């Protein structure tokens, strides 16, 4: 009996198909890794901005709770927070009660004193943004002269170092303190301190 032999059809996966599959998988994993990195950076940036808002609300409350004579003393000539003159006063016990004590406590909050991490190498403040600084500038001075009664208006700003470059902020707080100014983040709020006992009626 004569039998005719025919070539067998190959089944299974060839080496080229395996390599192509691995290459596609590698590209997919690289894309996923890049996405996770961007998501993590975005999450940190959002956390820092939320912390900055809390710090703005803190000093705003302190200014509204101060006496009218103390409010102008909140104005800063150099930013509070990272690198300021309150470094030696770790708990603000050296400052008299009033605007200077509030400035010192706000400085500690800017440095992250609200959350402290303790480890084998000591303790470190972790409750604020990287390189956080705070500024208070006077927009309009208080004038309690009868018939004028102009409230005090102040611009309170918080600046910190971001994780990636963006458009340079228009606010001046912390300018040139973070290397390239495109890495600086800054937000601000306007604080108005009224004169409730001032008589707006001029003297005749």
C-alpha contacts under 8 A as a table, 3 or more apart, distances in Angstrom:
res1	aa1	res2	aa2	distance
13	X	17	X	6.40
13	X	18	X	6.96
14	X	17	X	5.38
14	X	18	X	6.52
15	X	18	X	5.08
15	X	19	X	6.26
16	X	19	X	5.09
16	X	20	X	6.17
17	X	20	X	5.11
17	X	21	X	6.13
18	X	21	X	5.13
18	X	22	X	6.19
19	X	22	X	5.06
19	X	23	X	6.10
20	X	23	X	5.05
20	X	24	X	6.23
21	X	24	X	5.21
21	X	25	X	6.14
22	X	25	X	5.00
22	X	26	X	6.07
23	X	26	X	5.06
23	X	27	X	6.35
24	X	27	X	5.21
24	X	28	X	6.23
25	X	28	X	5.02
25	X	29	X	6.18
26	X	29	X	5.13
26	X	30	X	6.17
27	X	30	X	5.09
27	X	31	X	6.21
28	X	31	X	5.16
28	X	32	X	6.20
29	X	32	X	4.97
29	X	33	X	6.08
30	X	33	X	5.07
30	X	34	X	6.24
31	X	34	X	5.17
31	X	35	X	6.18
32	X	35	X	5.06
32	X	36	X	6.17
33	X	36	X	5.13
33	X	37	X	6.22
34	X	37	X	5.11
34	X	38	X	6.29
35	X	38	X	5.20
35	X	39	X	6.07
36	X	39	X	4.98
36	X	40	X	6.07
37	X	40	X	5.15
37	X	41	X	6.25
38	X	41	X	5.10
38	X	42	X	6.08
39	X	42	X	5.06
39	X	43	X	6.12
40	X	43	X	5.03
40	X	44	X	6.28
41	X	44	X	5.18
41	X	45	X	6.14
41	X	163	X	6.99
42	X	45	X	5.08
42	X	46	X	6.12
43	X	46	X	5.15
43	X	47	X	6.22
44	X	47	X	5.03
44	X	48	X	6.19
45	X	48	X	5.14
45	X	49	X	6.27
45	X	162	X	6.88
45	X	163	X	7.30
46	X	49	X	5.14
46	X	50	X	6.22
47	X	50	X	5.11
47	X	51	X	6.23
48	X	51	X	5.06
48	X	52	X	6.20
48	X	128	X	7.11
48	X	129	X	5.27
49	X	52	X	4.98
49	X	53	X	6.34
50	X	53	X	5.16
50	X	54	X	6.46
51	X	54	X	5.11
51	X	55	X	6.31
51	X	128	X	6.31
51	X	129	X	7.03
52	X	55	X	5.05
52	X	56	X	6.22
52	X	128	X	7.81
52	X	129	X	7.47
52	X	158	X	6.28
52	X	159	X	7.88
52	X	187	X	7.50
53	X	56	X	5.08
53	X	57	X	6.27
53	X	187	X	7.92
54	X	57	X	5.13
54	X	58	X	6.17
55	X	58	X	4.92
55	X	59	X	6.47
55	X	106	X	7.72
55	X	109	X	7.34
55	X	110	X	7.15
55	X	158	X	7.66
56	X	59	X	5.53
56	X	60	X	6.10
56	X	156	X	6.99
56	X	157	X	7.19
56	X	158	X	6.94
56	X	188	X	7.38
56	X	189	X	7.10
57	X	60	X	4.99
57	X	61	X	6.10
58	X	61	X	5.33
58	X	62	X	6.37
58	X	106	X	7.57
59	X	62	X	4.89
59	X	63	X	6.13
59	X	102	X	7.95
59	X	106	X	6.68
60	X	63	X	5.23
60	X	64	X	6.29
60	X	156	X	7.84
60	X	191	X	6.56
61	X	64	X	5.17
61	X	65	X	6.07
62	X	65	X	5.07
62	X	66	X	6.26
62	X	102	X	6.76
63	X	66	X	5.28
63	X	71	X	5.87
63	X	74	X	7.55
63	X	193	X	7.97
64	X	71	X	8.00
64	X	193	X	6.63
66	X	70	X	6.06
66	X	71	X	6.19
66	X	98	X	7.22
66	X	99	X	7.16
67	X	70	X	5.23
67	X	71	X	6.47
68	X	71	X	5.44
68	X	72	X	7.81
68	X	193	X	8.00
69	X	72	X	6.81
69	X	73	X	7.90
70	X	73	X	5.36
70	X	74	X	7.32
70	X	98	X	6.89
70	X	99	X	5.59
71	X	74	X	5.71
71	X	99	X	6.98
72	X	75	X	5.86
72	X	138	X	7.81
73	X	76	X	7.99
73	X	99	X	6.09
73	X	100	X	7.45
74	X	99	X	6.12
74	X	100	X	7.49
74	X	103	X	6.69
74	X	136	X	6.52
75	X	135	X	7.45
75	X	136	X	4.73
75	X	137	X	5.35
75	X	138	X	6.58
76	X	79	X	6.33
76	X	80	X	7.40
76	X	135	X	5.83
76	X	136	X	5.30
76	X	137	X	6.53
78	X	84	X	7.78
78	X	135	X	7.31
79	X	84	X	6.95
79	X	133	X	5.67
79	X	134	X	5.28
79	X	135	X	5.05
79	X	173	X	7.03
79	X	174	X	6.88
80	X	83	X	7.64
80	X	84	X	5.43
80	X	85	X	7.99
80	X	103	X	7.74
80	X	106	X	7.90
80	X	107	X	5.41
80	X	110	X	7.74
80	X	133	X	5.41
80	X	134	X	4.99
80	X	135	X	6.46
81	X	84	X	5.68
81	X	106	X	7.64
81	X	107	X	4.37
81	X	108	X	6.62
81	X	109	X	7.76
81	X	110	X	5.04
81	X	111	X	5.54
81	X	131	X	7.83
81	X	132	X	6.04
81	X	133	X	4.62
81	X	134	X	6.23
82	X	107	X	7.79
82	X	110	X	7.30
82	X	111	X	6.04
82	X	131	X	5.64
82	X	132	X	5.96
82	X	133	X	5.81
83	X	87	X	7.35
84	X	87	X	6.49
84	X	107	X	7.90
85	X	88	X	7.44
86	X	89	X	5.35
86	X	90	X	7.44
86	X	92	X	7.92
86	X	104	X	6.26
86	X	107	X	7.31
87	X	90	X	6.38
89	X	92	X	5.17
89	X	93	X	6.93
89	X	94	X	6.33
90	X	93	X	7.91
90	X	108	X	7.79
91	X	94	X	7.97
91	X	105	X	7.75
92	X	95	X	5.60
92	X	101	X	6.34
92	X	104	X	5.86
92	X	105	X	6.41
93	X	96	X	7.75
95	X	100	X	6.28
95	X	101	X	5.15
95	X	104	X	7.60
96	X	100	X	6.70
96	X	101	X	5.90
97	X	100	X	7.08
97	X	101	X	5.35
97	X	102	X	7.77
98	X	101	X	5.44
98	X	102	X	6.34
99	X	102	X	5.02
99	X	103	X	6.05
100	X	103	X	4.95
100	X	104	X	6.15
101	X	104	X	5.08
101	X	105	X	6.18
102	X	105	X	5.11
102	X	106	X	6.03
103	X	106	X	5.11
103	X	107	X	6.08
104	X	107	X	4.96
104	X	108	X	6.35
105	X	108	X	5.06
105	X	109	X	6.29
106	X	109	X	4.96
106	X	110	X	6.16
107	X	110	X	5.04
107	X	111	X	6.32
107	X	133	X	7.90
107	X	134	X	7.64
108	X	111	X	4.99
108	X	112	X	6.45
108	X	113	X	5.40
108	X	114	X	7.93
109	X	112	X	5.07
109	X	113	X	5.17
109	X	114	X	5.91
109	X	127	X	7.73
109	X	128	X	7.17
110	X	113	X	7.45
110	X	128	X	5.98
110	X	129	X	7.60
110	X	132	X	5.45
110	X	133	X	6.28
110	X	134	X	7.25
111	X	125	X	6.70
111	X	126	X	7.94
111	X	127	X	7.54
111	X	128	X	6.15
111	X	129	X	7.90
111	X	131	X	7.56
111	X	132	X	6.41
112	X	115	X	6.05
112	X	116	X	7.41
112	X	125	X	4.78
112	X	126	X	5.13
112	X	127	X	3.94
112	X	128	X	4.22
112	X	129	X	7.41
113	X	116	X	6.13
113	X	125	X	5.16
113	X	126	X	7.17
113	X	127	X	6.19
113	X	128	X	7.80
114	X	125	X	7.48
114	X	126	X	7.90
114	X	127	X	5.44
114	X	128	X	7.88
115	X	125	X	5.91
115	X	126	X	5.55
115	X	127	X	4.39
116	X	123	X	6.45
116	X	124	X	5.56
116	X	125	X	4.48
116	X	126	X	5.74
116	X	127	X	6.90
117	X	123	X	5.38
117	X	124	X	5.28
117	X	125	X	6.22
117	X	126	X	6.52
118	X	121	X	7.87
118	X	122	X	5.74
118	X	123	X	4.12
118	X	124	X	6.52
119	X	122	X	5.29
119	X	123	X	6.06
125	X	128	X	7.77
126	X	129	X	7.97
128	X	132	X	6.84
129	X	132	X	5.32
129	X	160	X	6.10
129	X	161	X	7.40
130	X	160	X	5.79
130	X	161	X	5.48
130	X	162	X	7.62
131	X	159	X	7.97
131	X	160	X	5.27
131	X	161	X	5.90
132	X	158	X	7.03
132	X	159	X	5.73
132	X	160	X	4.44
132	X	161	X	7.26
133	X	158	X	5.71
133	X	159	X	5.23
133	X	160	X	6.29
133	X	173	X	7.64
133	X	174	X	6.56
134	X	156	X	7.42
134	X	157	X	5.69
134	X	158	X	4.48
134	X	159	X	6.34
134	X	173	X	7.08
134	X	174	X	7.93
135	X	156	X	5.78
135	X	157	X	5.12
135	X	158	X	6.42
135	X	173	X	5.91
136	X	154	X	6.66
136	X	155	X	5.72
136	X	156	X	4.56
136	X	157	X	6.42
137	X	154	X	5.62
137	X	155	X	5.25
137	X	156	X	6.59
138	X	141	X	6.58
138	X	152	X	7.78
138	X	153	X	6.28
138	X	154	X	4.55
138	X	155	X	6.38
139	X	152	X	7.70
139	X	153	X	5.26
139	X	154	X	5.15
139	X	155	X	6.54
140	X	151	X	7.49
140	X	152	X	5.45
140	X	153	X	4.86
140	X	154	X	6.87
141	X	150	X	7.53
141	X	151	X	7.17
141	X	152	X	4.92
141	X	153	X	6.65
142	X	149	X	7.57
142	X	150	X	5.52
142	X	151	X	4.94
142	X	152	X	4.09
142	X	153	X	7.54
143	X	148	X	6.70
143	X	149	X	5.43
143	X	150	X	4.92
143	X	151	X	6.65
143	X	152	X	7.52
144	X	148	X	6.64
144	X	149	X	4.60
144	X	150	X	6.55
144	X	151	X	7.95
144	X	195	X	6.87
144	X	198	X	5.86
145	X	148	X	5.44
145	X	149	X	5.80
145	X	198	X	7.50
146	X	149	X	6.20
146	X	198	X	6.45
146	X	199	X	5.34
146	X	200	X	5.77
146	X	201	X	6.55
146	X	202	X	5.72
146	X	203	X	7.20
147	X	199	X	6.35
147	X	200	X	4.27
147	X	201	X	4.74
147	X	202	X	3.87
147	X	203	X	7.07
148	X	200	X	5.97
148	X	202	X	7.59
149	X	195	X	6.61
149	X	198	X	5.82
149	X	199	X	6.91
149	X	200	X	5.76
150	X	194	X	7.63
150	X	195	X	7.53
151	X	192	X	6.59
151	X	193	X	5.60
151	X	194	X	4.50
151	X	195	X	5.92
152	X	192	X	5.71
152	X	193	X	5.03
152	X	194	X	6.45
153	X	190	X	6.96
153	X	191	X	5.75
153	X	192	X	4.50
153	X	193	X	6.34
154	X	190	X	5.70
154	X	191	X	5.09
154	X	192	X	6.37
155	X	188	X	6.74
155	X	189	X	5.98
155	X	190	X	4.60
155	X	191	X	6.21
156	X	188	X	5.42
156	X	189	X	5.42
156	X	190	X	6.15
156	X	191	X	7.05
157	X	171	X	7.72
157	X	173	X	6.35
157	X	186	X	6.78
157	X	187	X	5.67
157	X	188	X	4.09
157	X	189	X	6.57
158	X	173	X	6.91
158	X	186	X	5.53
158	X	187	X	5.62
158	X	188	X	6.30
159	X	173	X	6.10
159	X	174	X	5.75
159	X	184	X	6.80
159	X	185	X	5.41
159	X	186	X	4.17
159	X	187	X	6.68
160	X	174	X	7.47
160	X	184	X	5.90
160	X	185	X	5.28
160	X	186	X	6.53
161	X	178	X	6.21
161	X	183	X	5.80
161	X	184	X	4.92
161	X	185	X	5.97
162	X	165	X	7.36
162	X	183	X	5.06
162	X	184	X	5.78
162	X	185	X	5.93
163	X	183	X	6.77
164	X	182	X	7.97
164	X	183	X	5.97
165	X	182	X	4.81
165	X	183	X	4.77
166	X	182	X	5.18
166	X	183	X	6.50
167	X	182	X	5.71
168	X	181	X	5.95
168	X	182	X	4.70
168	X	183	X	7.65
168	X	184	X	7.05
169	X	172	X	7.78
169	X	182	X	7.62
169	X	184	X	7.11
169	X	185	X	6.62
169	X	186	X	6.37
171	X	186	X	6.56
171	X	187	X	7.54
171	X	188	X	7.85
172	X	175	X	5.45
173	X	186	X	7.15
174	X	177	X	5.51
174	X	178	X	7.58
174	X	184	X	7.54
175	X	178	X	7.46
175	X	181	X	6.65
175	X	184	X	7.48
176	X	179	X	6.04
176	X	180	X	7.05
176	X	181	X	5.87
177	X	181	X	7.83
178	X	181	X	6.37
178	X	183	X	6.68
178	X	184	X	6.22
179	X	183	X	7.45
180	X	183	X	5.89
180	X	184	X	7.65
181	X	184	X	5.27
195	X	198	X	5.45
199	X	202	X	7.69
